[in-house]
Amino acid sequence: MDLRFRGAEPSQEERAAVDDLLGPPATAWEGGSRTDKDLRVAARAEAARDLLLPALHAVNDRVGWISEGALEYICRRLTVPPAEAYGVATFYSLFSMEERPKRVLHVCTDLACQAKGGQRVRDQVEERLGPPGKSWQESPCLGMCERAPAALALEAGRPHRAEVYAPANPDEMVRTAADAIPTAPSPNGSTPRINVAGDAPVAAAVPQSGQPDLLLLKRVGVVDPGSLDDYRASGGYTALRRAFELGPAGVIREVLESGLVGRGGAAFPTGRKWDAAARQPDHPHYLVCNADESEPGTFKDRVVMEGDPYALVEAMTIAAYATGCAKGYLYIRGEYPSAVARLQHAIATARSRGLLGDDILGKGLSFDIELRRGAGAYICGEETAIFNSIEGQRGEPRSKPPFPVEKGLFGKPTVVNNVETLVNVLPILERGAQAYAAAEPKLFCVSGAVERPGVYELTFGATLRDLLDLTGTTGTTRAVLLGGAAGAFVTELDIPLTFEGTRNAGATLGSGVVLVIDDTVDLKRLLLRIAEFFRDESCGQCVPCRVGTVRQEEALHRLSRRVDHTDLVLLREVGQTMRDASICGLGQTAWNAVESAIDRLGVYK
């Protein structure tokens, strides 16, 4: 792809997809029809680079792939060099720059699915549909781990559609491969919901659903997630009213006193982050909700968004009020079609009812939320990579400092929190900081060899054994992977499930992944999948990660055939280099699980 336009023309369908998003072009300089005025005045529209990702989605959703003509038309409309737009489009796995069928099947080959027969499903799909390529492809974690193995069919059209298969049945997937995916009508008359084939109620993902002592999951499976009235009747927007009583400084003080720390893995104190952003003199301030949970084995944020979407809208509104943000971005995984539909409806309904927009609840607060879909890039879960993605750049992490609270999205002070962190703010304000801290909740994503997989809510201090007593185990438990692909294997069950407790055990709490491995799982194959995952998901920006993830995978391939002490030494050297020198957490943690498996489980001995 060149820096210059090469004269490729979009089809009428591609042009319509872009115009539906951006509006019709005003001049020929933006891709419209040429007039006499255009021959006299070279009028260029103001650059709108931040709309690049939505525009790519618009074409990919309508047509199924992005042609050179479509890309050039997008570039003319947004004043983006074609070579740069090509670099962005090819960064994401859900986009295709080559023609392919409108319906594409994504078969999960990641850890939770592999532990539940995902390799067999993948092989059976290949037998029926041929090698992965255009009609189907292998996919990293789809976030359906409680119903593993999983697959997702995405179908382009107007509207675009999605269908989840979980647990995946190869016969059903192949039999319906040529059929159009139905779209279920919304009971609220809003945007049609995504059809989820064979989907159990949301409550099935929360085995504790309905228990009276739940804080974060109390509405999931109990309250209609599409009804704002039901949400308010169950206590919704009590926390926002309390926030208005406290004032911005009072809200931050409550969050500080609660001891809440980030639930994405870094465990940075949320109140300190909010306070630092609120004090920044530069304006505007931005709020970003990181709903791009792509860590293999993680699905808690998906369950919260699907089962209690208004809680997230309310929590984002409170965060914006406390930190002085007038605009919020909800950046959500492209592989979460049902959650996207639920949040789109919740945001639109809240806006229509005066709970988003100008003068919220008559308190003078102006705040709105824009939903942005990711397009298949694990690295965009890193807080600064999200900024680049929203701004229309490749989703590569930025060097720090400056930190996001000083210079983040669009170069302005920015607050970034994930879904679980934000919804914790509601019980803090409803119960008070001290009462919350006395029974601080944490969500865990349990999958693998357990009787009752799903999202569990426990108070900090419970042990891994306590959690597995709730879930039940099947077979002979060989190990538990804590923290996902970036985590570590443990064999001791009396580990306190706290950030300090897991750290003392040489592991990490991370995003709350608890993947139980029994003796039927091929650990060498599992480690290879972890290595392949990090190789695929490395953005390639820094050498230690770009080269190290490849060398790690190569060494594990050799070790799977023949154990050689030289390769084990090489693995440790490469792993330590990635940990010490990588620019972000991807490279810094890519060696963790492999190292723990070698040292604690005796793999490759």
C-alpha positions as CSV (number, residue, x, y, z in Angstrom):
1,M,0.0,0.0,0.0
2,D,1.3,3.4,-1.0
3,L,1.3,6.7,0.8
4,R,-0.5,8.1,-2.3
5,F,-4.0,7.3,-3.6
6,R,-3.8,4.7,-6.4
7,G,-7.3,5.4,-7.9
8,A,-9.1,2.3,-6.6
9,E,-12.8,2.8,-6.4
10,P,-15.2,1.5,-3.7
11,S,-18.2,-0.5,-4.6
12,Q,-21.6,1.1,-4.0
13,E,-22.1,-1.1,-0.9
14,E,-18.7,-0.1,0.5
15,R,-19.4,3.6,-0.1
16,A,-22.8,3.3,1.5
17,A,-21.3,1.6,4.6
18,V,-18.9,4.5,5.1
19,D,-21.4,7.2,4.3
20,D,-23.9,5.7,6.8
21,L,-21.3,6.2,9.5
22,L,-19.8,9.6,8.4
23,G,-22.6,11.2,6.4
24,P,-22.3,12.0,2.7
25,P,-19.1,13.7,1.6
26,A,-19.4,17.4,1.2
27,T,-16.9,17.9,-1.6
28,A,-14.9,15.9,-4.2
29,W,-11.9,16.3,-2.0
30,E,-13.6,14.0,0.5
31,G,-14.7,11.5,-2.2
32,G,-17.9,13.1,-3.4
33,S,-19.0,14.2,-6.8
34,R,-16.9,17.0,-8.4
35,T,-18.4,20.4,-8.8
36,D,-17.2,23.6,-10.4
37,K,-16.4,24.9,-6.9
38,D,-14.1,22.0,-6.3
39,L,-12.0,23.0,-9.3
40,R,-11.5,26.5,-7.8
41,V,-11.1,25.7,-4.1
42,A,-9.2,22.8,-2.5
43,A,-11.3,22.5,0.6
44,R,-10.2,19.7,3.0
45,A,-12.3,18.5,5.8
46,E,-10.7,18.5,9.3
47,A,-8.8,15.3,9.9
48,A,-10.9,12.8,11.8
49,R,-8.4,10.0,12.4
50,D,-10.2,8.8,15.5
51,L,-13.0,7.5,13.3
52,L,-10.7,5.2,11.4
53,L,-11.5,2.1,13.5
54,P,-15.3,2.6,13.3
55,A,-15.0,3.2,9.6
56,L,-13.1,-0.1,9.0
57,H,-15.7,-1.9,11.1
58,A,-18.5,-0.3,9.0
59,V,-17.1,-1.8,5.8
60,N,-16.0,-5.1,7.3
61,D,-19.4,-5.5,9.0
62,R,-21.3,-4.8,5.8
63,V,-19.2,-6.6,3.2
64,G,-17.1,-9.0,5.1
65,W,-13.7,-7.7,4.1
66,I,-12.0,-4.4,3.2
67,S,-11.0,-3.8,-0.4
68,E,-8.3,-1.3,-1.6
69,G,-11.1,0.8,-3.0
70,A,-13.0,0.8,0.3
71,L,-9.7,1.7,2.2
72,E,-9.0,4.6,-0.2
73,Y,-12.5,5.9,0.2
74,I,-12.2,5.8,4.0
75,C,-8.8,7.6,3.8
76,R,-10.2,10.4,1.6
77,R,-13.1,10.9,4.0
78,L,-10.9,11.0,7.1
79,T,-7.7,12.6,5.6
80,V,-5.5,9.6,6.5
81,P,-2.6,8.4,4.3
82,P,-3.5,5.0,2.7
83,A,-0.3,3.4,3.9
84,E,-1.1,4.3,7.5
85,A,-4.7,3.1,7.3
86,Y,-3.4,-0.2,5.8
87,G,-1.1,-0.6,8.8
88,V,-4.0,-0.1,11.1
89,A,-6.4,-2.4,9.2
90,T,-3.9,-5.3,9.1
91,F,-3.1,-4.9,12.8
92,Y,-6.5,-6.5,13.8
93,S,-7.3,-10.1,13.4
94,L,-11.1,-9.6,12.8
95,F,-10.5,-7.5,9.7
96,S,-9.5,-9.0,6.3
97,M,-7.9,-7.2,3.4
98,E,-8.6,-10.2,1.1
99,E,-12.0,-11.3,-0.2
100,R,-13.6,-13.9,1.9
101,P,-17.1,-15.3,2.5
102,K,-19.6,-13.1,4.4
103,R,-19.8,-15.7,7.1
104,V,-16.6,-16.7,9.0
105,L,-16.4,-19.2,11.8
106,H,-13.9,-18.5,14.6
107,V,-13.0,-21.6,16.5
108,C,-11.3,-21.0,19.9
109,T,-8.0,-22.9,20.4
110,D,-7.0,-21.2,23.6
111,L,-6.4,-22.6,27.1
112,A,-9.8,-23.1,28.6
113,C,-11.2,-24.6,25.4
114,Q,-8.1,-26.8,24.9
115,A,-8.6,-28.1,28.4
116,K,-12.2,-29.1,27.5
117,G,-11.6,-30.8,24.1
118,G,-11.1,-27.7,22.0
119,Q,-8.4,-29.4,19.9
120,R,-10.8,-32.2,18.9
121,V,-13.4,-29.6,17.9
122,R,-10.8,-27.8,15.8
123,D,-9.7,-31.0,14.1
124,Q,-13.3,-32.0,13.3
125,V,-14.0,-28.6,11.8
126,E,-10.9,-28.9,9.6
127,E,-12.0,-32.3,8.4
128,R,-15.3,-30.9,7.2
129,L,-14.3,-27.4,6.0
130,G,-10.7,-27.9,5.1
131,P,-7.6,-26.0,6.4
132,P,-8.2,-22.8,8.3
133,G,-8.3,-19.7,6.0
134,K,-11.2,-17.9,4.6
135,S,-14.4,-19.7,5.8
136,W,-13.1,-20.5,9.2
137,Q,-10.0,-19.6,11.3
138,E,-8.5,-20.4,14.6
139,S,-9.2,-17.9,17.3
140,P,-7.6,-16.9,20.6
141,C,-9.9,-16.9,23.7
142,L,-13.4,-15.9,22.9
143,G,-14.3,-15.3,26.6
144,M,-16.9,-18.1,26.7
145,C,-14.7,-20.2,29.0
146,E,-17.5,-21.4,31.3
147,R,-19.1,-23.1,28.3
148,A,-15.9,-24.3,26.6
149,P,-15.1,-25.4,23.9
150,A,-16.5,-22.4,22.1
151,A,-16.8,-21.0,18.6
152,L,-18.2,-17.7,17.1
153,A,-19.7,-17.2,13.7
154,L,-19.6,-13.6,12.3
155,E,-21.7,-12.8,9.3
156,A,-21.4,-9.6,7.3
157,G,-24.5,-7.8,6.1
158,R,-27.1,-5.2,7.0
159,P,-27.3,-5.7,9.9
160,H,-24.2,-7.8,10.6
161,R,-24.9,-10.8,12.7
162,A,-23.2,-13.1,15.2
163,E,-23.8,-16.6,16.6
164,V,-22.1,-18.3,19.5
165,Y,-21.6,-22.0,19.7
166,A,-20.8,-23.0,23.3
167,P,-20.3,-25.8,24.0
168,A,-19.2,-26.1,20.3
169,N,-20.8,-28.9,18.3
170,P,-18.8,-29.3,15.0
171,D,-21.8,-31.1,13.3
172,E,-24.1,-28.2,14.1
173,M,-21.5,-25.5,13.1
174,V,-20.8,-27.1,9.7
175,R,-24.5,-27.9,9.1
176,T,-25.5,-24.3,9.5
177,A,-22.4,-22.8,7.9
178,A,-24.3,-21.8,4.8
179,D,-27.4,-20.6,6.6
180,A,-28.1,-17.0,7.5
181,I,-27.8,-16.2,11.1
182,P,-31.1,-15.2,12.6
183,T,-31.3,-12.0,14.6
184,A,-33.5,-12.1,17.7
185,P,-35.8,-9.1,18.2
186,S,-35.2,-7.0,21.2
187,P,-38.0,-7.1,23.8
188,N,-37.5,-3.3,24.3
189,G,-37.9,-2.4,20.7
190,S,-34.2,-1.3,20.4
191,T,-31.4,-2.5,18.2
192,P,-31.9,-6.3,17.6
193,R,-30.0,-8.6,19.9
194,I,-27.3,-10.9,18.7
195,N,-28.7,-14.5,18.4
196,V,-26.7,-16.9,20.7
197,A,-27.4,-20.4,19.5
198,G,-28.1,-22.7,22.4
199,D,-27.3,-20.0,24.9
200,A,-28.4,-20.6,28.5
201,P,-29.6,-17.7,30.6
202,V,-27.0,-15.3,31.8
203,A,-27.6,-16.8,35.3
204,A,-25.9,-20.0,34.1
205,A,-22.6,-18.2,34.0
206,V,-23.0,-17.2,37.7
207,P,-23.6,-20.3,39.8
208,Q,-24.1,-18.1,42.9
209,S,-26.9,-16.2,41.1
210,G,-29.6,-15.0,43.5
211,Q,-27.6,-15.4,46.7
212,P,-28.4,-12.4,49.0
213,D,-24.8,-11.6,50.0
214,L,-23.6,-10.8,46.5
215,L,-22.5,-7.2,45.8
216,L,-21.1,-7.2,42.2
217,L,-23.2,-10.0,40.8
218,K,-26.4,-9.4,42.8
219,R,-28.5,-8.5,39.7
220,V,-27.0,-10.9,37.2
221,G,-29.6,-13.5,36.3
222,V,-32.1,-11.9,38.6
223,V,-32.9,-8.5,37.0
224,D,-33.8,-8.0,33.3
225,P,-30.6,-6.6,31.9
226,G,-32.6,-4.7,29.2
227,S,-34.8,-2.8,31.6
228,L,-33.7,0.5,33.1
229,D,-36.8,0.5,35.3
230,D,-36.0,-2.9,36.7
231,Y,-32.4,-1.7,37.3
232,R,-33.6,1.3,39.3
233,A,-36.1,-0.7,41.2
234,S,-33.3,-3.0,42.4
235,G,-31.3,-0.1,43.7
236,G,-29.8,1.3,40.5
237,Y,-28.7,4.9,40.5
238,T,-28.6,5.0,44.3
239,A,-24.8,5.3,44.1
240,L,-25.0,8.2,41.6
241,R,-27.3,10.1,43.9
242,R,-25.0,9.5,46.8
243,A,-22.1,10.8,44.7
244,F,-24.0,14.1,44.0
245,E,-24.4,14.4,47.8
246,L,-20.7,13.9,48.5
247,G,-19.4,16.0,45.6
248,P,-16.4,15.1,43.4
249,A,-13.8,15.3,46.2
250,G,-16.0,13.3,48.5
251,V,-16.4,10.5,46.0
252,I,-12.6,10.3,45.5
253,R,-12.2,10.3,49.3
254,E,-14.6,7.4,49.7
255,V,-12.8,5.4,46.9
256,L,-9.4,6.1,48.6
257,E,-10.6,5.0,52.0
258,S,-12.2,1.8,50.6
259,G,-8.8,0.6,49.5
260,L,-10.1,-0.3,46.0
261,V,-7.3,-1.3,43.6
262,G,-7.5,-2.0,39.9
263,R,-8.8,-5.4,39.0
264,G,-7.0,-5.8,35.7
265,G,-3.9,-7.2,37.3
266,A,-1.7,-4.2,38.1
267,A,-3.6,-3.5,41.3
268,F,-2.9,0.3,41.3
269,P,-5.0,2.2,43.9
270,T,-8.1,3.5,42.1
271,G,-8.6,6.5,44.4
272,R,-5.0,7.7,43.7
273,K,-5.5,7.5,40.0
274,W,-8.8,9.4,40.2
275,D,-7.3,12.1,42.4
276,A,-4.3,12.6,40.2
277,A,-6.5,13.0,37.1
278,A,-8.9,15.3,38.8
279,R,-6.1,17.7,39.8
280,Q,-4.8,18.1,36.3
281,P,-5.3,21.7,35.1
282,D,-5.3,20.7,31.4
283,H,-8.7,20.0,29.9
284,P,-10.7,18.2,28.7
285,H,-10.4,15.1,30.8
286,Y,-11.3,11.7,29.4
287,L,-12.6,8.5,30.9
288,V,-11.9,5.2,29.2
289,C,-13.5,1.9,30.3
290,N,-11.2,-1.0,29.4
291,A,-13.6,-3.7,28.4
292,D,-11.1,-5.4,26.1
293,E,-10.6,-8.4,28.4
294,S,-8.6,-10.7,26.2
295,E,-6.6,-12.6,28.7
296,P,-7.2,-16.3,28.0
297,G,-9.5,-17.7,30.6
298,T,-11.1,-14.3,31.5
299,F,-14.8,-13.7,31.1
300,K,-16.0,-11.8,34.2
301,D,-16.4,-8.5,32.5
302,R,-18.4,-10.1,29.7
303,V,-20.8,-11.6,32.2
304,V,-21.2,-8.3,34.0
305,M,-21.8,-6.4,30.8
306,E,-24.3,-8.9,29.5
307,G,-26.1,-9.4,32.8
308,D,-26.0,-5.9,34.4
309,P,-25.1,-3.3,31.7
310,Y,-26.7,-0.3,33.5
311,A,-24.4,-0.9,36.5
312,L,-21.4,-0.1,34.2
313,V,-23.1,3.0,32.7
314,E,-23.8,4.3,36.2
315,A,-20.3,3.5,37.4
316,M,-18.8,5.3,34.5
317,T,-21.0,8.3,35.2
318,I,-19.8,8.4,38.8
319,A,-16.1,8.1,37.7
320,A,-16.6,11.0,35.2
321,Y,-18.3,13.2,37.9
322,A,-15.4,12.6,40.3
323,T,-12.6,13.3,37.8
324,G,-14.1,16.0,35.7
325,C,-14.6,14.0,32.5
326,A,-17.3,15.2,30.0
327,K,-16.6,12.3,27.6
328,G,-16.2,8.6,28.1
329,Y,-15.1,5.8,25.8
330,L,-16.2,2.2,26.4
331,Y,-13.7,0.1,24.5
332,I,-15.1,-3.4,24.2
333,R,-13.9,-6.6,22.6
334,G,-15.1,-7.2,19.1
335,E,-15.6,-10.9,20.0
336,Y,-18.3,-9.9,22.5
337,P,-21.3,-9.2,20.2
338,S,-24.0,-9.9,22.9
339,A,-22.3,-7.5,25.4
340,V,-22.0,-4.9,22.6
341,A,-25.7,-5.1,21.9
342,R,-26.6,-4.9,25.6
343,L,-24.4,-1.8,26.2
344,Q,-25.6,0.0,23.1
345,H,-29.2,-0.4,24.3
346,A,-28.3,0.6,27.9
347,I,-26.4,3.7,26.7
348,A,-29.2,4.8,24.4
349,T,-31.8,4.2,27.0
350,A,-29.9,6.1,29.7
351,R,-29.4,9.0,27.3
352,S,-33.1,9.1,26.4
353,R,-34.0,9.1,30.1
354,G,-31.7,12.0,31.1
355,L,-29.1,9.8,32.8
356,L,-26.5,10.6,30.1
357,G,-26.0,13.8,28.2
358,D,-26.5,17.3,29.5
359,D,-27.6,18.1,33.1
360,I,-27.8,14.6,34.4
361,L,-30.5,14.3,37.0
362,G,-30.7,18.1,37.1
363,K,-27.3,18.3,38.8
364,G,-25.4,20.2,36.1
365,L,-23.3,17.2,35.1
366,S,-22.7,16.8,31.4
367,F,-21.3,13.4,30.4
368,D,-21.8,10.9,27.6
369,I,-20.4,7.6,26.6
370,E,-19.2,6.5,23.1
371,L,-18.9,2.7,22.6
372,R,-15.9,1.6,20.5
373,R,-15.4,-2.0,19.4
374,G,-12.0,-3.5,19.3
375,A,-11.2,-5.8,16.4
376,G,-9.1,-8.6,17.8
377,A,-5.9,-7.5,19.4
378,Y,-4.9,-8.7,22.9
379,I,-2.4,-5.9,23.2
380,C,-5.2,-3.3,23.2
381,G,-6.0,-4.4,26.8
382,E,-2.9,-2.4,27.7
383,E,-4.0,1.1,28.9
384,T,-2.0,3.2,26.4
385,A,-2.5,0.8,23.5
386,I,-6.2,1.5,23.9
387,F,-5.5,5.2,23.4
388,N,-3.7,4.6,20.1
389,S,-6.5,2.3,19.0
390,I,-9.2,4.9,19.7
391,E,-7.2,7.6,18.0
392,G,-7.0,5.5,14.8
393,Q,-3.4,4.4,15.2
394,R,-2.0,0.9,15.5
395,G,-2.7,-0.5,19.0
396,E,0.9,-0.3,20.2
397,P,1.7,0.6,23.8
398,R,3.3,4.0,24.6
399,S,6.3,4.6,26.8
400,K,5.7,5.9,30.3
401,P,6.1,8.5,31.6
402,P,4.1,10.6,30.9
403,F,1.4,8.6,32.6
404,P,-2.2,8.6,31.4
405,V,-3.5,10.8,34.2
406,E,-1.2,13.5,32.8
407,K,-1.2,12.9,29.1
408,G,-3.4,10.1,27.8
409,L,-6.1,10.0,25.2
410,F,-5.7,12.8,22.6
411,G,-2.9,14.0,24.8
412,K,-5.2,15.0,27.6
413,P,-5.5,13.7,31.2
414,T,-7.3,10.3,31.1
415,V,-8.7,7.9,33.7
416,V,-8.6,4.2,32.6
417,N,-10.3,1.5,34.6
418,N,-11.6,-1.9,33.6
419,V,-15.2,-3.1,34.1
420,E,-14.8,-4.9,37.4
421,T,-12.9,-2.0,38.9
422,L,-15.7,0.5,38.0
423,V,-18.6,-1.6,39.2
424,N,-16.9,-1.9,42.6
425,V,-17.5,1.9,43.0
426,L,-21.3,1.3,43.3
427,P,-21.2,-0.7,46.6
428,I,-18.5,1.6,47.9
429,L,-20.9,4.5,47.7
430,E,-24.0,2.5,48.6
431,R,-22.5,0.9,51.8
432,G,-19.7,3.4,52.7
433,A,-16.0,2.8,52.4
434,Q,-15.5,1.1,55.8
435,A,-18.4,-1.4,55.3
436,Y,-17.2,-2.2,51.8
437,A,-13.6,-2.7,52.9
438,A,-14.7,-5.1,55.6
439,A,-16.0,-7.5,52.9
440,E,-14.3,-6.4,49.7
441,P,-15.4,-8.6,46.8
442,K,-13.4,-10.1,44.0
443,L,-14.6,-11.8,40.9
444,F,-13.0,-15.1,39.7
445,C,-13.3,-16.8,36.3
446,V,-13.3,-20.5,37.0
447,S,-13.0,-23.0,34.1
448,G,-11.4,-26.3,33.2
449,A,-11.8,-29.5,35.2
450,V,-14.6,-28.2,37.5
451,E,-18.2,-29.3,38.0
452,R,-19.7,-25.8,38.0
453,P,-17.6,-23.4,35.9
454,G,-18.5,-19.7,35.9
455,V,-17.9,-16.3,37.5
456,Y,-17.7,-16.5,41.3
457,E,-17.7,-13.6,43.8
458,L,-15.6,-14.1,47.0
459,T,-14.3,-11.7,49.6
460,F,-10.6,-11.1,49.6
461,G,-8.9,-13.6,52.0
462,A,-10.7,-16.7,50.8
463,T,-8.3,-19.4,49.7
464,L,-8.0,-21.2,46.4
465,R,-9.3,-24.3,48.2
466,D,-12.4,-22.4,49.4
467,L,-13.1,-21.4,45.8
468,L,-12.7,-25.0,44.4
469,D,-14.9,-26.3,47.2
470,L,-17.6,-24.1,45.7
471,T,-17.0,-25.1,42.1
472,G,-16.2,-28.8,42.6
473,T,-13.5,-30.5,40.6
474,T,-13.5,-33.4,38.2
475,G,-10.8,-35.9,37.7
476,T,-7.5,-35.6,39.4
477,T,-6.4,-32.0,39.7
478,R,-2.8,-31.7,38.6
479,A,-2.4,-27.9,38.8
480,V,-4.2,-24.6,38.7
481,L,-3.3,-21.8,36.3
482,L,-3.8,-18.5,38.1
483,G,-3.9,-15.3,36.1
484,G,-4.3,-16.7,32.6
485,A,-1.6,-17.0,30.0
486,A,0.3,-14.2,31.7
487,G,0.0,-16.0,35.1
488,A,1.6,-19.1,36.7
489,F,0.8,-22.7,37.6
490,V,0.4,-23.6,41.2
491,T,-0.2,-26.9,43.0
492,E,-0.8,-25.6,46.6
493,L,-4.5,-24.9,47.3
494,D,-4.3,-23.1,50.6
495,I,-3.1,-19.9,48.8
496,P,-5.0,-16.7,49.9
497,L,-6.7,-15.2,46.9
498,T,-5.3,-11.8,47.4
499,F,-2.7,-9.8,45.5
500,E,-0.2,-10.3,48.3
501,G,-1.0,-14.0,48.9
502,T,-0.6,-15.1,45.3
503,R,2.6,-13.0,45.0
504,N,4.1,-14.7,48.0
505,A,3.2,-18.1,46.3
506,G,5.2,-17.0,43.2
507,A,2.0,-16.5,41.2
508,T,-0.4,-13.6,40.4
509,L,-4.0,-12.9,40.9
510,G,-4.1,-11.1,37.6
511,S,-7.5,-10.7,36.1
512,G,-8.9,-13.5,38.3
513,V,-8.4,-16.5,36.0
514,V,-8.6,-19.9,37.7
515,L,-8.1,-22.6,35.2
516,V,-8.1,-26.1,36.7
517,I,-5.9,-28.6,34.9
518,D,-6.5,-32.4,35.4
519,D,-4.3,-35.3,34.4
520,T,-6.0,-35.6,31.0
521,V,-4.5,-32.4,29.7
522,D,-1.3,-32.5,27.7
523,L,0.8,-29.9,29.4
524,K,3.4,-29.6,26.7
525,R,0.6,-28.8,24.1
526,L,-0.9,-26.3,26.6
527,L,2.5,-24.5,27.0
528,L,3.0,-24.5,23.2
529,R,-0.4,-22.8,22.9
530,I,0.6,-20.1,25.4
531,A,3.8,-19.5,23.5
532,E,1.9,-19.3,20.2
533,F,-0.5,-16.9,21.8
534,F,2.1,-14.4,22.8
535,R,3.9,-14.7,19.5
536,D,0.7,-13.9,17.6
537,E,-0.3,-11.1,20.0
538,S,3.0,-9.3,20.3
539,C,2.6,-5.9,18.6
540,G,6.2,-6.2,17.4
541,Q,7.2,-2.7,18.6
542,C,10.1,-3.7,20.9
543,V,12.8,-6.2,20.1
544,P,12.8,-8.2,23.3
545,C,9.1,-9.2,22.9
546,R,9.0,-9.4,19.1
547,V,12.0,-11.7,18.9
548,G,11.7,-13.3,22.4
549,T,8.2,-14.7,21.9
550,V,9.3,-16.3,18.6
551,R,12.4,-17.8,20.2
552,Q,10.4,-19.1,23.1
553,E,7.9,-20.9,20.8
554,E,10.7,-22.4,18.8
555,A,12.5,-23.8,21.9
556,L,9.2,-25.3,23.2
557,H,8.6,-27.0,19.8
558,R,12.0,-28.6,20.1
559,L,11.5,-29.6,23.7
560,S,8.2,-31.2,22.8
561,R,10.1,-33.6,20.6
562,R,13.3,-34.1,22.6
563,V,14.4,-32.6,26.0
564,D,17.7,-30.8,25.6
565,H,19.3,-29.0,28.5
566,T,20.6,-26.3,26.1
567,D,17.1,-25.4,25.1
568,L,16.0,-25.1,28.8
569,V,18.9,-22.7,29.4
570,L,18.0,-20.7,26.3
571,L,14.4,-20.5,27.4
572,R,15.4,-19.0,30.8
573,E,17.7,-16.5,29.2
574,V,15.1,-15.4,26.7
575,G,12.4,-15.3,29.3
576,Q,14.5,-13.1,31.6
577,T,15.3,-10.8,28.8
578,M,11.7,-10.3,27.9
579,R,10.8,-9.7,31.5
580,D,13.5,-7.1,32.0
581,A,13.5,-5.2,28.7
582,S,10.0,-5.4,27.1
583,I,8.1,-2.1,26.9
584,C,4.8,-3.4,28.3
585,G,3.2,-6.3,30.3
586,L,2.8,-8.6,27.3
587,G,6.5,-9.3,26.9
588,Q,7.2,-8.9,30.6
589,T,4.8,-11.8,31.5
590,A,5.1,-14.0,28.4
591,W,7.6,-16.3,30.2
592,N,5.7,-16.6,33.5
593,A,3.5,-19.6,32.9
594,V,6.2,-21.6,31.1
595,E,8.7,-20.9,33.9
596,S,6.3,-22.1,36.5
597,A,5.4,-25.3,34.6
598,I,9.1,-26.2,34.3
599,D,9.9,-25.5,37.9
600,R,6.8,-26.7,39.7
601,L,5.2,-29.3,37.4
602,G,8.4,-30.9,36.2
603,V,7.5,-30.5,32.5
604,Y,10.4,-31.5,30.1
605,K,12.3,-33.5,32.8
